[in-house]
Amino acid sequence: MLIIKSPDTIQKLDILTRGAKYDVSCASSGVERKTSTGKLGNTLSGGLCHSWSSDGRCISLLKTLQTNYCHNNCAYCINRCKNDIERTTVAPEELANITYEFYRRNYIEGLFLSSGIFNNANRTMELMLDTVKILRKRYGFNGYIHIKILPGAEENAIEEAILWADRVSINVELPTTSSLQLLAPQKDLKQIIATMRKINVLREKLLSSSRGNGFYAKSGQSTQMIIGATPETDWQILRLSEYLYRNIQLKRVYYSAYVPLNQEPILPAFTRPPLRREHRLYQADWLLRFYKFSLDELLTESNPNLDEHFDPKVSWALRHLQFFPVEIMRADMFQLLRVPGIGPTSARRIIQTRKTGTLSMEVLKKLGVVIKRAIYFITIQGRYFGSVRLDHPLLPEKLLERVSQNDIEVRDLFSHEHQLT
Amino acid sequence: MNINLPEKKSSEKSDWLLFPQEVNRDDIEKEIKKTPIPIQRILNYYLLTDFENKYEEIYLFLRHFNENKKIPIEKINDPIIYKIIKTARSIQRQIHKLMGLLRFREIEGGYLYASFTSDFNVIGPLTLHFSRRFPEERLIIHDTKRRKALFVEKGMLYEVVFLNTLPPDTDEESFFCQLWQRYHQNISITERENKKLQRQNIPIKFQHWLTEFKGIYSLHQLDGDRENT
């Protein structure tokens, strides 16, 4: 086999990786596919992490760009045409070979291929598709491939991407048309959402006329939004996510805390990325997808931002004390999932285990319930175990572990004096 | 579905330490095969531990199961059953983690070689995974802590011993090794650095045999290299 190994391969991969890392998507999950003789690789439905970088994020795929030349000038992007940075393009053969060699050493689960737009979207996508086709056909590569759909790509390029990849994605980047207009004038939010719809239609079409020799993007679509570069509220961000999940069947929306890379008057000043906010958005995103919450239960237009101190579920619970305490021995799935500290897995285990006998705090702990949060919101056969009552004014402080039991007792001892004065 | 083992009169849960007779390992393994798949999975994982009395513990587990025909999670209050379920889960997690963390080196003669250490005897399930993933490769997987190595070729599995030192790496090996190390450095976002989170995900005990943590280059050094070339 021809081994391509030029001294500048190292430099090329350096440059292209640095240009690709701000796209946070890295999942390799969603498809379970066996290998066959003469092929290389398989995929696991749960995905697989191969390493973790020093920012703590998982590395599952070789995430890189085909080229970092770009004719767009998006204000937030490191690769915008205005930036004076080293530019390069990797040849499809070269990138396919690196992916193959990385994969057989078990460094990676597959390839995540994105790109700047060189000349025009379609020409660039052709290069990306060449890489993917060399991998699939010449190397018999059967591992995971995630490919970006570049805004403005034509239908035939999108079709081919769907045919050869396990996941395709196009980024909305910012949650409102006006922000995108301002920071990325060459992009149009409505157009991007239309492309997502088109991807679904094309995928259905390909699957129905399938001869079974494609990959058909079986693990669906994802997208990414940058958090904190523009003034949108969490409500605006999550409203778009909820729309994308419910109406376009997206598998994942990624939130990427804005990392200041360019000096621009229209961008916020150089600050630390809003990691806490990003984390809260993911928590809320999980509540929408796995906990049967709807967005208007978490946020409204008049109360548009997630609490910084409490996770969105505790925050909801504190606003809906009348819903609690939940009786563990009788509550249904819906009620259990509302309890802070109980997730889908522990809720399922509770329902299964309580059939054979009474549960106790100890058993709940073994079933995976986070007792220090759940304890204030549940009863077991009518008994309440929390050290403060559910309606106690210091419950929020207690949940933040900011106040000791002693403080609460002393306060309660003299509380009537406050009422008297 | 009864166990062909010496009958125990007492059904006390804590009597396992007082076993008068040793349980027969082959019988236990046969009994495991008769249970439903989810139970088999738990018990087969548990067999990968180094615990001395694991067979006795599994005997008790099976007795509970055969008496009650219940999914064992309902018996989670029993200390042995809890220990078995919990340990099986952590073994399963470690296998999954090592499926990602094993690193192969290409050595002369057309072999891919990986050595690793682990808390449990997981070389079997790991090798199975890699023989499925790389059906065309000749793999040697080596548990250095347990001094056990398996060789796989075309779906055939052999236990091997090393008579001599390993053949040297191929010429390409150091190139891809370096490429991977640099990739690993470059993909990290400096503004988000969180080494603690990294350590949580890759405990130090695994870091010492991982390619990307060997002779760590700092990005500064990488840039210096480039200027020199």
Interface residues (C-beta under 8 A of the other chain):
Chain A: I3 K5 P7 T9 I10 Q11 L13 D14 T17 R18 A20 K21 Y22 K34 T35 S36 T37 G38 K39 L40 G41 N42 G46 L48 C49 H50 S51 W52 S53 S54 D55 G56 R57 C58 I59 S60 L62 K63 I98 E101 F102 R104 R105 N106 Y107 E109 A257 V259 P260 R272 P273 L275 R349 Q352 T353 K355 T356 G357 E362 V363 K366 L367
Chain B: K70 I71 I73 E74 K75 I76 N77 Y82 K86 H96 K97 M99 G100 L101 L102 R103 F104 R105 E106 L112 A114 F130 R132 R133 F134 P135 E136 E137 E172 F175 F176 Q178 L179 W180 R182 Y183 H184 Q185 N186 I187 S188 I189 T190 E191 R192 E193 N194 K195 K196 L197 Q198 Q200 N201 I202 L210 T211 E212 L222 R226 T229
